[in-house]
Amino acid sequence: MRLSNYRFGSVSVDGVVYTEDIQVLPDGKVRSWWRKEGHRVLPEDLSEALAANPELIIIGTGYGGRVKIAEETRKLLAERGIELLALKTGEAVEAFNELSPKRRACALLHLTC
């Protein structure tokens, strides 16, 4: 699976263009990603990703990095032994492409801000 052509408001996953925030799961499924508080990632915003038993969760925090990761979310991932990378979405796309072939990874991408 390959992510490409990220720009403000859109990204391609294996050639399919998405214009809403998405989750890319280790099994290749792409799902919409809605967050309870919009620009803040809470533990409940990770339920589908956590159900996929990832080793790594990569969060794209938006074009300008506006999305913040709540401390309780960081703590939950640490307790479960899941590595977290929170990067601006363009960098998150690159990291996912590099790391997902080697590790069981999820990408959670905010496509704007």
Biopython code that builds the backbone (N, CA, C, O; Angstrom):
import numpy as np
from Bio.PDB.StructureBuilder import StructureBuilder

atoms = [
    (1, "MET", "N", (0.843, -1.169, 0.000)),
    (1, "MET", "CA", (0.000, 0.000, 0.000)),
    (1, "MET", "C", (0.891, 1.235, 0.000)),
    (1, "MET", "O", (1.887, 1.303, 0.720)),
    (2, "ARG", "N", (0.512, 2.210, -0.822)),
    (2, "ARG", "CA", (1.325, 3.415, -0.948)),
    (2, "ARG", "C", (0.447, 4.652, -0.878)),
    (2, "ARG", "O", (-0.590, 4.744, -1.536)),
    (3, "LEU", "N", (0.891, 5.605, -0.060)),
    (3, "LEU", "CA", (0.247, 6.908, 0.032)),
    (3, "LEU", "C", (1.023, 7.870, -0.849)),
    (3, "LEU", "O", (2.252, 7.813, -0.899)),
    (4, "SER", "N", (0.315, 8.755, -1.547)),
    (4, "SER", "CA", (1.018, 9.686, -2.433)),
    (4, "SER", "C", (0.189, 10.942, -2.669)),
    (4, "SER", "O", (-0.972, 11.035, -2.270)),
    (5, "ASN", "N", (0.817, 11.890, -3.320)),
    (5, "ASN", "CA", (0.167, 13.120, -3.778)),
    (5, "ASN", "C", (-0.556, 13.875, -2.668)),
    (5, "ASN", "O", (-1.631, 14.433, -2.889)),
    (6, "TYR", "N", (0.043, 13.891, -1.459)),
    (6, "TYR", "CA", (-0.589, 14.680, -0.404)),
    (6, "TYR", "C", (-0.431, 16.159, -0.711)),
    (6, "TYR", "O", (0.652, 16.634, -1.051)),
    (7, "ARG", "N", (-1.525, 16.861, -0.584)),
    (7, "ARG", "CA", (-1.521, 18.318, -0.571)),
    (7, "ARG", "C", (-2.707, 18.729, 0.281)),
    (7, "ARG", "O", (-3.578, 17.911, 0.577)),
    (8, "PHE", "N", (-2.743, 19.971, 0.670)),
    (8, "PHE", "CA", (-3.792, 20.445, 1.566)),
    (8, "PHE", "C", (-5.154, 19.961, 1.079)),
    (8, "PHE", "O", (-5.617, 20.359, 0.009)),
    (9, "GLY", "N", (-5.794, 19.099, 1.871)),
    (9, "GLY", "CA", (-7.144, 18.653, 1.565)),
    (9, "GLY", "C", (-7.286, 17.356, 0.803)),
    (9, "GLY", "O", (-8.411, 16.904, 0.590)),
    (10, "SER", "N", (-6.188, 16.731, 0.379)),
    (10, "SER", "CA", (-6.337, 15.451, -0.332)),
    (10, "SER", "C", (-5.058, 14.614, -0.260)),
    (10, "SER", "O", (-3.953, 15.128, -0.086)),
    (11, "VAL", "N", (-5.259, 13.309, -0.399)),
    (11, "VAL", "CA", (-4.164, 12.348, -0.451)),
    (11, "VAL", "C", (-4.638, 11.166, -1.287)),
    (11, "VAL", "O", (-5.835, 10.884, -1.349)),
    (12, "SER", "N", (-3.710, 10.485, -1.922)),
    (12, "SER", "CA", (-4.029, 9.275, -2.689)),
    (12, "SER", "C", (-3.539, 8.050, -1.933)),
    (12, "SER", "O", (-2.453, 8.054, -1.354)),
    (13, "VAL", "N", (-4.356, 6.999, -1.947)),
    (13, "VAL", "CA", (-3.972, 5.707, -1.391)),
    (13, "VAL", "C", (-4.105, 4.711, -2.528)),
    (13, "VAL", "O", (-5.211, 4.416, -2.980)),
    (14, "ASP", "N", (-2.986, 4.201, -2.982)),
    (14, "ASP", "CA", (-2.963, 3.287, -4.122)),
    (14, "ASP", "C", (-3.762, 3.841, -5.299)),
    (14, "ASP", "O", (-4.503, 3.112, -5.958)),
    (15, "GLY", "N", (-3.601, 5.137, -5.555)),
    (15, "GLY", "CA", (-4.229, 5.777, -6.700)),
    (15, "GLY", "C", (-5.643, 6.295, -6.473)),
    (15, "GLY", "O", (-6.183, 6.986, -7.337)),
    (16, "VAL", "N", (-6.257, 5.982, -5.340)),
    (16, "VAL", "CA", (-7.601, 6.470, -5.033)),
    (16, "VAL", "C", (-7.461, 7.748, -4.215)),
    (16, "VAL", "O", (-6.775, 7.761, -3.193)),
    (17, "VAL", "N", (-8.112, 8.826, -4.663)),
    (17, "VAL", "CA", (-8.002, 10.121, -3.997)),
    (17, "VAL", "C", (-9.054, 10.242, -2.894)),
    (17, "VAL", "O", (-10.232, 9.947, -3.094)),
    (18, "TYR", "N", (-8.590, 10.683, -1.729)),
    (18, "TYR", "CA", (-9.469, 10.936, -0.572)),
    (18, "TYR", "C", (-9.391, 12.414, -0.219)),
    (18, "TYR", "O", (-8.321, 13.022, -0.253)),
    (19, "THR", "N", (-10.545, 12.977, 0.122)),
    (19, "THR", "CA", (-10.597, 14.400, 0.464)),
    (19, "THR", "C", (-11.132, 14.634, 1.877)),
    (19, "THR", "O", (-11.397, 15.775, 2.257)),
    (20, "GLU", "N", (-11.290, 13.580, 2.645)),
    (20, "GLU", "CA", (-11.672, 13.668, 4.049)),
    (20, "GLU", "C", (-10.626, 12.939, 4.869)),
    (20, "GLU", "O", (-9.923, 12.073, 4.349)),
    (21, "ASP", "N", (-10.515, 13.279, 6.139)),
    (21, "ASP", "CA", (-9.547, 12.630, 7.013)),
    (21, "ASP", "C", (-9.750, 11.124, 6.982)),
    (21, "ASP", "O", (-10.881, 10.637, 6.977)),
    (22, "ILE", "N", (-8.625, 10.382, 6.960)),
    (22, "ILE", "CA", (-8.704, 8.926, 6.809)),
    (22, "ILE", "C", (-7.813, 8.199, 7.800)),
    (22, "ILE", "O", (-6.876, 8.752, 8.376)),
    (23, "GLN", "N", (-8.161, 6.915, 7.968)),
    (23, "GLN", "CA", (-7.341, 5.947, 8.677)),
    (23, "GLN", "C", (-6.919, 4.902, 7.652)),
    (23, "GLN", "O", (-7.751, 4.392, 6.902)),
    (24, "VAL", "N", (-5.654, 4.591, 7.621)),
    (24, "VAL", "CA", (-5.162, 3.510, 6.780)),
    (24, "VAL", "C", (-4.705, 2.415, 7.733)),
    (24, "VAL", "O", (-3.756, 2.599, 8.495)),
    (25, "LEU", "N", (-5.385, 1.282, 7.686)),
    (25, "LEU", "CA", (-5.135, 0.195, 8.623)),
    (25, "LEU", "C", (-4.146, -0.810, 8.039)),
    (25, "LEU", "O", (-3.960, -0.861, 6.823)),
    (26, "PRO", "N", (-3.508, -1.613, 8.901)),
    (26, "PRO", "CA", (-2.476, -2.544, 8.404)),
    (26, "PRO", "C", (-2.968, -3.547, 7.365)),
    (26, "PRO", "O", (-2.177, -4.037, 6.560)),
    (27, "ASP", "N", (-4.267, -3.859, 7.372)),
    (27, "ASP", "CA", (-4.794, -4.826, 6.398)),
    (27, "ASP", "C", (-5.120, -4.174, 5.050)),
    (27, "ASP", "O", (-5.631, -4.830, 4.142)),
    (28, "GLY", "N", (-4.817, -2.866, 4.929)),
    (28, "GLY", "CA", (-5.049, -2.168, 3.675)),
    (28, "GLY", "C", (-6.379, -1.442, 3.592)),
    (28, "GLY", "O", (-6.639, -0.734, 2.619)),
    (29, "LYS", "N", (-7.222, -1.607, 4.598)),
    (29, "LYS", "CA", (-8.506, -0.912, 4.572)),
    (29, "LYS", "C", (-8.300, 0.573, 4.855)),
    (29, "LYS", "O", (-7.460, 0.965, 5.666)),
    (30, "VAL", "N", (-9.092, 1.380, 4.162)),
    (30, "VAL", "CA", (-9.079, 2.828, 4.364)),
    (30, "VAL", "C", (-10.457, 3.211, 4.880)),
    (30, "VAL", "O", (-11.477, 2.885, 4.272)),
    (31, "ARG", "N", (-10.470, 3.901, 6.002)),
    (31, "ARG", "CA", (-11.735, 4.309, 6.620)),
    (31, "ARG", "C", (-11.693, 5.799, 6.932)),
    (31, "ARG", "O", (-10.624, 6.391, 7.075)),
    (32, "SER", "N", (-12.855, 6.380, 7.032)),
    (32, "SER", "CA", (-12.964, 7.774, 7.451)),
    (32, "SER", "C", (-12.439, 7.890, 8.880)),
    (32, "SER", "O", (-12.562, 6.951, 9.667)),
    (33, "TRP", "N", (-11.856, 9.040, 9.215)),
    (33, "TRP", "CA", (-11.350, 9.254, 10.572)),
    (33, "TRP", "C", (-11.977, 10.516, 11.140)),
    (33, "TRP", "O", (-11.611, 11.630, 10.764)),
    (34, "TRP", "N", (-12.908, 10.335, 12.032)),
    (34, "TRP", "CA", (-13.594, 11.432, 12.701)),
    (34, "TRP", "C", (-13.088, 11.497, 14.133)),
    (34, "TRP", "O", (-12.923, 10.465, 14.783)),
    (35, "ARG", "N", (-12.843, 12.694, 14.623)),
    (35, "ARG", "CA", (-12.382, 12.883, 15.992)),
    (35, "ARG", "C", (-13.420, 13.641, 16.801)),
    (35, "ARG", "O", (-14.041, 14.584, 16.309)),
    (36, "LYS", "N", (-13.601, 13.226, 18.027)),
    (36, "LYS", "CA", (-14.589, 13.823, 18.916)),
    (36, "LYS", "C", (-14.369, 15.322, 19.064)),
    (36, "LYS", "O", (-15.330, 16.091, 19.075)),
    (37, "GLU", "N", (-13.108, 15.746, 19.177)),
    (37, "GLU", "CA", (-12.801, 17.159, 19.381)),
    (37, "GLU", "C", (-12.071, 17.799, 18.202)),
    (37, "GLU", "O", (-11.378, 18.799, 18.386)),
    (38, "GLY", "N", (-12.207, 17.258, 17.022)),
    (38, "GLY", "CA", (-11.664, 17.875, 15.818)),
    (38, "GLY", "C", (-10.153, 17.956, 15.744)),
    (38, "GLY", "O", (-9.522, 17.151, 15.059)),
    (39, "HIS", "N", (-9.568, 18.913, 16.436)),
    (39, "HIS", "CA", (-8.118, 19.122, 16.354)),
    (39, "HIS", "C", (-7.369, 18.606, 17.576)),
    (39, "HIS", "O", (-6.276, 19.076, 17.890)),
    (40, "ARG", "N", (-7.964, 17.642, 18.257)),
    (40, "ARG", "CA", (-7.330, 17.013, 19.413)),
    (40, "ARG", "C", (-7.623, 15.519, 19.337)),
    (40, "ARG", "O", (-8.777, 15.123, 19.175)),
    (41, "VAL", "N", (-6.595, 14.688, 19.453)),
    (41, "VAL", "CA", (-6.769, 13.235, 19.353)),
    (41, "VAL", "C", (-6.907, 12.656, 20.761)),
    (41, "VAL", "O", (-5.982, 12.710, 21.572)),
    (42, "LEU", "N", (-8.083, 12.105, 21.022)),
    (42, "LEU", "CA", (-8.403, 11.473, 22.297)),
    (42, "LEU", "C", (-8.319, 9.950, 22.152)),
    (42, "LEU", "O", (-8.361, 9.437, 21.034)),
    (43, "PRO", "N", (-8.201, 9.221, 23.267)),
    (43, "PRO", "CA", (-8.110, 7.755, 23.160)),
    (43, "PRO", "C", (-9.237, 7.129, 22.342)),
    (43, "PRO", "O", (-8.990, 6.197, 21.576)),
    (44, "GLU", "N", (-10.477, 7.623, 22.488)),
    (44, "GLU", "CA", (-11.592, 7.016, 21.745)),
    (44, "GLU", "C", (-11.487, 7.231, 20.234)),
    (44, "GLU", "O", (-12.150, 6.534, 19.466)),
    (45, "ASP", "N", (-10.671, 8.178, 19.803)),
    (45, "ASP", "CA", (-10.481, 8.423, 18.376)),
    (45, "ASP", "C", (-9.602, 7.359, 17.717)),
    (45, "ASP", "O", (-9.438, 7.346, 16.497)),
    (46, "LEU", "N", (-9.041, 6.474, 18.532)),
    (46, "LEU", "CA", (-8.122, 5.448, 18.026)),
    (46, "LEU", "C", (-8.727, 4.045, 18.036)),
    (46, "LEU", "O", (-8.014, 3.074, 17.784)),
    (47, "SER", "N", (-10.009, 3.917, 18.318)),
    (47, "SER", "CA", (-10.594, 2.593, 18.529)),
    (47, "SER", "C", (-10.382, 1.640, 17.346)),
    (47, "SER", "O", (-10.003, 0.487, 17.551)),
    (48, "GLU", "N", (-10.618, 2.096, 16.128)),
    (48, "GLU", "CA", (-10.433, 1.205, 14.966)),
    (48, "GLU", "C", (-8.964, 0.857, 14.769)),
    (48, "GLU", "O", (-8.631, -0.288, 14.464)),
    (49, "ALA", "N", (-8.096, 1.829, 14.941)),
    (49, "ALA", "CA", (-6.665, 1.572, 14.798)),
    (49, "ALA", "C", (-6.189, 0.584, 15.859)),
    (49, "ALA", "O", (-5.446, -0.346, 15.543)),
    (50, "LEU", "N", (-6.600, 0.769, 17.098)),
    (50, "LEU", "CA", (-6.179, -0.131, 18.173)),
    (50, "LEU", "C", (-6.689, -1.544, 17.950)),
    (50, "LEU", "O", (-5.997, -2.507, 18.281)),
    (51, "ALA", "N", (-7.890, -1.688, 17.394)),
    (51, "ALA", "CA", (-8.451, -3.009, 17.109)),
    (51, "ALA", "C", (-7.615, -3.770, 16.080)),
    (51, "ALA", "O", (-7.699, -4.996, 15.998)),
    (52, "ALA", "N", (-6.816, -3.055, 15.299)),
    (52, "ALA", "CA", (-5.965, -3.674, 14.277)),
    (52, "ALA", "C", (-4.628, -4.156, 14.847)),
    (52, "ALA", "O", (-3.797, -4.684, 14.108)),
    (53, "ASN", "N", (-4.415, -3.979, 16.150)),
    (53, "ASN", "CA", (-3.188, -4.413, 16.830)),
    (53, "ASN", "C", (-1.904, -3.913, 16.169)),
    (53, "ASN", "O", (-1.041, -4.717, 15.815)),
    (54, "PRO", "N", (-1.766, -2.601, 15.998)),
    (54, "PRO", "CA", (-0.555, -2.083, 15.357)),
    (54, "PRO", "C", (0.639, -2.050, 16.308)),
    (54, "PRO", "O", (0.481, -2.030, 17.529)),
    (55, "GLU", "N", (1.823, -2.043, 15.727)),
    (55, "GLU", "CA", (3.055, -1.780, 16.471)),
    (55, "GLU", "C", (3.320, -0.277, 16.500)),
    (55, "GLU", "O", (3.976, 0.240, 17.403)),
    (56, "LEU", "N", (2.792, 0.408, 15.488)),
    (56, "LEU", "CA", (3.096, 1.811, 15.253)),
    (56, "LEU", "C", (1.843, 2.530, 14.763)),
    (56, "LEU", "O", (1.137, 2.043, 13.879)),
    (57, "ILE", "N", (1.580, 3.689, 15.344)),
    (57, "ILE", "CA", (0.524, 4.561, 14.836)),
    (57, "ILE", "C", (1.180, 5.876, 14.433)),
    (57, "ILE", "O", (1.859, 6.529, 15.226)),
    (58, "ILE", "N", (0.955, 6.240, 13.177)),
    (58, "ILE", "CA", (1.479, 7.493, 12.642)),
    (58, "ILE", "C", (0.300, 8.434, 12.478)),
    (58, "ILE", "O", (-0.643, 8.139, 11.743)),
    (59, "ILE", "N", (0.355, 9.563, 13.160)),
    (59, "ILE", "CA", (-0.728, 10.539, 13.073)),
    (59, "ILE", "C", (-0.249, 11.734, 12.267)),
    (59, "ILE", "O", (0.742, 12.379, 12.608)),
    (60, "GLY", "N", (-0.973, 12.016, 11.189)),
    (60, "GLY", "CA", (-0.719, 13.215, 10.403)),
    (60, "GLY", "C", (-1.487, 14.362, 11.028)),
    (60, "GLY", "O", (-2.718, 14.363, 11.028)),
    (61, "THR", "N", (-0.774, 15.333, 11.559)),
    (61, "THR", "CA", (-1.385, 16.407, 12.343)),
    (61, "THR", "C", (-1.851, 17.588, 11.506)),
    (61, "THR", "O", (-2.133, 18.657, 12.046)),
    (62, "GLY", "N", (-1.932, 17.405, 10.204)),
    (62, "GLY", "CA", (-2.397, 18.460, 9.310)),
    (62, "GLY", "C", (-1.258, 19.117, 8.569)),
    (62, "GLY", "O", (-0.085, 18.907, 8.879)),
    (63, "TYR", "N", (-1.618, 19.908, 7.595)),
    (63, "TYR", "CA", (-0.632, 20.599, 6.760)),
    (63, "TYR", "C", (0.297, 21.462, 7.605)),
    (63, "TYR", "O", (1.511, 21.480, 7.397)),
    (64, "GLY", "N", (-0.290, 22.175, 8.561)),
    (64, "GLY", "CA", (0.494, 23.040, 9.435)),
    (64, "GLY", "C", (0.719, 22.486, 10.821)),
    (64, "GLY", "O", (1.281, 23.173, 11.674)),
    (65, "GLY", "N", (0.288, 21.246, 11.069)),
    (65, "GLY", "CA", (0.505, 20.614, 12.366)),
    (65, "GLY", "C", (-0.444, 21.064, 13.455)),
    (65, "GLY", "O", (-0.071, 21.080, 14.628)),
    (66, "ARG", "N", (-1.651, 21.427, 13.100)),
    (66, "ARG", "CA", (-2.602, 21.979, 14.065)),
    (66, "ARG", "C", (-3.193, 20.946, 15.034)),
    (66, "ARG", "O", (-3.548, 21.303, 16.157)),
    (67, "VAL", "N", (-3.304, 19.691, 14.630)),
    (67, "VAL", "CA", (-3.883, 18.657, 15.484)),
    (67, "VAL", "C", (-2.907, 18.317, 16.614)),
    (67, "VAL", "O", (-1.713, 18.126, 16.384)),
    (68, "LYS", "N", (-3.430, 18.245, 17.818)),
    (68, "LYS", "CA", (-2.627, 17.922, 19.004)),
    (68, "LYS", "C", (-3.032, 16.551, 19.542)),
    (68, "LYS", "O", (-4.184, 16.137, 19.412)),
    (69, "ILE", "N", (-2.086, 15.864, 20.138)),
    (69, "ILE", "CA", (-2.332, 14.554, 20.718)),
    (69, "ILE", "C", (-2.508, 14.742, 22.227)),
    (69, "ILE", "O", (-1.610, 15.245, 22.903)),
    (70, "ALA", "N", (-3.666, 14.337, 22.748)),
    (70, "ALA", "CA", (-3.939, 14.471, 24.182)),
    (70, "ALA", "C", (-2.960, 13.611, 24.985)),
    (70, "ALA", "O", (-2.538, 12.547, 24.532)),
    (71, "GLU", "N", (-2.613, 14.077, 26.156)),
    (71, "GLU", "CA", (-1.678, 13.343, 27.013)),
    (71, "GLU", "C", (-2.211, 11.947, 27.351)),
    (71, "GLU", "O", (-1.442, 10.988, 27.407)),
    (72, "GLU", "N", (-3.525, 11.831, 27.576)),
    (72, "GLU", "CA", (-4.089, 10.515, 27.894)),
    (72, "GLU", "C", (-3.977, 9.555, 26.699)),
    (72, "GLU", "O", (-3.913, 8.340, 26.885)),
    (73, "THR", "N", (-3.952, 10.089, 25.494)),
    (73, "THR", "CA", (-3.755, 9.259, 24.298)),
    (73, "THR", "C", (-2.319, 8.756, 24.251)),
    (73, "THR", "O", (-2.070, 7.578, 23.995)),
    (74, "ARG", "N", (-1.387, 9.653, 24.499)),
    (74, "ARG", "CA", (0.034, 9.246, 24.529)),
    (74, "ARG", "C", (0.268, 8.171, 25.595)),
    (74, "ARG", "O", (0.988, 7.200, 25.364)),
    (75, "LYS", "N", (-0.347, 8.358, 26.754)),
    (75, "LYS", "CA", (-0.184, 7.413, 27.859)),
    (75, "LYS", "C", (-0.760, 6.044, 27.489)),
    (75, "LYS", "O", (-0.123, 5.020, 27.736)),
    (76, "LEU", "N", (-1.952, 6.019, 26.903)),
    (76, "LEU", "CA", (-2.580, 4.765, 26.488)),
    (76, "LEU", "C", (-1.683, 3.995, 25.518)),
    (76, "LEU", "O", (-1.480, 2.792, 25.677)),
    (77, "LEU", "N", (-1.152, 4.686, 24.521)),
    (77, "LEU", "CA", (-0.299, 4.012, 23.540)),
    (77, "LEU", "C", (0.976, 3.482, 24.192)),
    (77, "LEU", "O", (1.412, 2.371, 23.891)),
    (78, "ALA", "N", (1.569, 4.266, 25.076)),
    (78, "ALA", "CA", (2.775, 3.827, 25.779)),
    (78, "ALA", "C", (2.488, 2.585, 26.620)),
    (78, "ALA", "O", (3.284, 1.646, 26.636)),
    (79, "GLU", "N", (1.356, 2.579, 27.317)),
    (79, "GLU", "CA", (0.974, 1.423, 28.141)),
    (79, "GLU", "C", (0.794, 0.168, 27.313)),
    (79, "GLU", "O", (1.070, -0.936, 27.783)),
    (80, "ARG", "N", (0.333, 0.327, 26.087)),
    (80, "ARG", "CA", (0.117, -0.832, 25.202)),
    (80, "ARG", "C", (1.357, -1.186, 24.380)),
    (80, "ARG", "O", (1.343, -2.145, 23.609)),
    (81, "GLY", "N", (2.418, -0.417, 24.547)),
    (81, "GLY", "CA", (3.646, -0.701, 23.808)),
    (81, "GLY", "C", (3.566, -0.346, 22.337)),
    (81, "GLY", "O", (4.277, -0.924, 21.514)),
    (82, "ILE", "N", (2.703, 0.603, 22.001)),
    (82, "ILE", "CA", (2.534, 1.028, 20.606)),
    (82, "ILE", "C", (3.296, 2.332, 20.414)),
    (82, "ILE", "O", (3.068, 3.307, 21.130)),
    (83, "GLU", "N", (4.197, 2.341, 19.449)),
    (83, "GLU", "CA", (4.955, 3.549, 19.153)),
    (83, "GLU", "C", (4.057, 4.572, 18.467)),
    (83, "GLU", "O", (3.207, 4.217, 17.651)),
    (84, "LEU", "N", (4.251, 5.835, 18.801)),
    (84, "LEU", "CA", (3.488, 6.927, 18.193)),
    (84, "LEU", "C", (4.445, 7.869, 17.478)),
    (84, "LEU", "O", (5.454, 8.300, 18.036)),
    (85, "LEU", "N", (4.108, 8.178, 16.236)),
    (85, "LEU", "CA", (4.782, 9.251, 15.507)),
    (85, "LEU", "C", (3.710, 10.269, 15.154)),
    (85, "LEU", "O", (2.755, 9.946, 14.448)),
    (86, "ALA", "N", (3.858, 11.483, 15.632)),
    (86, "ALA", "CA", (2.930, 12.571, 15.301)),
    (86, "ALA", "C", (3.714, 13.587, 14.483)),
    (86, "ALA", "O", (4.622, 14.246, 14.990)),
    (87, "LEU", "N", (3.352, 13.704, 13.216)),
    (87, "LEU", "CA", (4.085, 14.532, 12.259)),
    (87, "LEU", "C", (3.108, 15.328, 11.413)),
    (87, "LEU", "O", (1.949, 14.940, 11.264)),
    (88, "LYS", "N", (3.567, 16.433, 10.863)),
    (88, "LYS", "CA", (2.740, 17.117, 9.868)),
    (88, "LYS", "C", (2.373, 16.089, 8.803)),
    (88, "LYS", "O", (3.156, 15.181, 8.523)),
    (89, "THR", "N", (1.206, 16.223, 8.217)),
    (89, "THR", "CA", (0.677, 15.165, 7.361)),
    (89, "THR", "C", (1.600, 14.809, 6.195)),
    (89, "THR", "O", (1.724, 13.630, 5.864)),
    (90, "GLY", "N", (2.231, 15.762, 5.579)),
    (90, "GLY", "CA", (3.162, 15.437, 4.497)),
    (90, "GLY", "C", (4.290, 14.532, 4.972)),
    (90, "GLY", "O", (4.673, 13.594, 4.272)),
    (91, "GLU", "N", (4.821, 14.808, 6.154)),
    (91, "GLU", "CA", (5.881, 13.979, 6.734)),
    (91, "GLU", "C", (5.337, 12.627, 7.176)),
    (91, "GLU", "O", (6.033, 11.616, 7.083)),
    (92, "ALA", "N", (4.087, 12.605, 7.659)),
    (92, "ALA", "CA", (3.457, 11.351, 8.083)),
    (92, "ALA", "C", (3.275, 10.407, 6.892)),
    (92, "ALA", "O", (3.473, 9.199, 7.021)),
    (93, "VAL", "N", (2.900, 10.952, 5.743)),
    (93, "VAL", "CA", (2.754, 10.150, 4.525)),
    (93, "VAL", "C", (4.096, 9.500, 4.170)),
    (93, "VAL", "O", (4.148, 8.309, 3.865)),
    (94, "GLU", "N", (5.164, 10.272, 4.208)),
    (94, "GLU", "CA", (6.498, 9.743, 3.902)),
    (94, "GLU", "C", (6.898, 8.668, 4.911)),
    (94, "GLU", "O", (7.425, 7.623, 4.530)),
    (95, "ALA", "N", (6.649, 8.923, 6.193)),
    (95, "ALA", "CA", (7.007, 7.957, 7.232)),
    (95, "ALA", "C", (6.231, 6.650, 7.059)),
    (95, "ALA", "O", (6.801, 5.569, 7.201)),
    (96, "PHE", "N", (4.939, 6.743, 6.756)),
    (96, "PHE", "CA", (4.144, 5.540, 6.547)),
    (96, "PHE", "C", (4.688, 4.728, 5.376)),
    (96, "PHE", "O", (4.825, 3.509, 5.474)),
    (97, "ASN", "N", (4.993, 5.393, 4.282)),
    (97, "ASN", "CA", (5.524, 4.672, 3.116)),
    (97, "ASN", "C", (6.841, 3.976, 3.437)),
    (97, "ASN", "O", (7.102, 2.879, 2.944)),
    (98, "GLU", "N", (7.659, 4.603, 4.252)),
    (98, "GLU", "CA", (8.954, 4.021, 4.622)),
    (98, "GLU", "C", (8.807, 2.891, 5.635)),
    (98, "GLU", "O", (9.467, 1.859, 5.508)),
    (99, "LEU", "N", (7.948, 3.073, 6.642)),
    (99, "LEU", "CA", (7.905, 2.152, 7.772)),
    (99, "LEU", "C", (6.876, 1.028, 7.649)),
    (99, "LEU", "O", (7.080, -0.044, 8.219)),
    (100, "SER", "N", (5.789, 1.240, 6.929)),
    (100, "SER", "CA", (4.732, 0.220, 6.892)),
    (100, "SER", "C", (5.161, -1.110, 6.262)),
    (100, "SER", "O", (4.618, -2.146, 6.646)),
    (101, "PRO", "N", (6.104, -1.134, 5.320)),
    (101, "PRO", "CA", (6.522, -2.454, 4.829)),
    (101, "PRO", "C", (7.291, -3.264, 5.880)),
    (101, "PRO", "O", (7.395, -4.487, 5.775)),
    (102, "LYS", "N", (7.829, -2.573, 6.892)),
    (102, "LYS", "CA", (8.665, -3.230, 7.895)),
    (102, "LYS", "C", (7.939, -3.499, 9.207)),
    (102, "LYS", "O", (8.344, -4.367, 9.980)),
    (103, "ARG", "N", (6.861, -2.747, 9.457)),
    (103, "ARG", "CA", (6.167, -2.825, 10.747)),
    (103, "ARG", "C", (4.665, -2.780, 10.539)),
    (103, "ARG", "O", (4.188, -2.260, 9.531)),
    (104, "ARG", "N", (3.931, -3.313, 11.473)),
    (104, "ARG", "CA", (2.460, -3.274, 11.427)),
    (104, "ARG", "C", (2.043, -1.866, 11.844)),
    (104, "ARG", "O", (2.039, -1.529, 13.028)),
    (105, "ALA", "N", (1.693, -1.047, 10.845)),
    (105, "ALA", "CA", (1.464, 0.375, 11.089)),
    (105, "ALA", "C", (0.089, 0.830, 10.622)),
    (105, "ALA", "O", (-0.479, 0.298, 9.668)),
    (106, "CYS", "N", (-0.427, 1.838, 11.331)),
    (106, "CYS", "CA", (-1.645, 2.545, 10.939)),
    (106, "CYS", "C", (-1.256, 3.993, 10.672)),
    (106, "CYS", "O", (-0.401, 4.556, 11.356)),
    (107, "ALA", "N", (-1.895, 4.586, 9.671)),
    (107, "ALA", "CA", (-1.746, 6.022, 9.425)),
    (107, "ALA", "C", (-3.098, 6.666, 9.671)),
    (107, "ALA", "O", (-4.103, 6.243, 9.099)),
    (108, "LEU", "N", (-3.130, 7.687, 10.519)),
    (108, "LEU", "CA", (-4.352, 8.446, 10.797)),
    (108, "LEU", "C", (-4.055, 9.859, 10.337)),
    (108, "LEU", "O", (-3.227, 10.550, 10.931)),
    (109, "LEU", "N", (-4.727, 10.292, 9.281)),
    (109, "LEU", "CA", (-4.323, 11.519, 8.602)),
    (109, "LEU", "C", (-5.385, 12.607, 8.606)),
    (109, "LEU", "O", (-6.504, 12.411, 8.131)),
    (110, "HIS", "N", (-5.010, 13.755, 9.150)),
    (110, "HIS", "CA", (-5.827, 14.982, 9.046)),
    (110, "HIS", "C", (-5.332, 15.694, 7.797)),
    (110, "HIS", "O", (-4.149, 16.021, 7.704)),
    (111, "LEU", "N", (-6.203, 15.937, 6.849)),
    (111, "LEU", "CA", (-5.762, 16.391, 5.530)),
    (111, "LEU", "C", (-5.705, 17.912, 5.368)),
    (111, "LEU", "O", (-5.099, 18.402, 4.415)),
    (112, "THR", "N", (-6.321, 18.663, 6.278)),
    (112, "THR", "CA", (-6.278, 20.116, 6.169)),
    (112, "THR", "C", (-5.467, 20.701, 7.327)),
    (112, "THR", "O", (-4.688, 19.988, 7.960)),
    (113, "CYS", "N", (-5.642, 21.962, 7.599)),
    (113, "CYS", "CA", (-4.975, 22.719, 8.676)),
    (113, "CYS", "C", (-3.568, 22.277, 8.960)),
    (113, "CYS", "O", (-2.911, 22.835, 9.839)),
]
sb = StructureBuilder()
sb.init_structure("model")
sb.init_model(0)
sb.init_chain("A")
sb.init_seg("    ")
for serial, (resi, resn, name, xyz) in enumerate(atoms, 1):
    if name == "N":
        sb.init_residue(resn, " ", resi, " ")
    sb.init_atom(name, np.array(xyz, "f"), 0.0, 1.0, " ", f" {name:<3s}", serial, name[0])
structure = sb.get_structure()
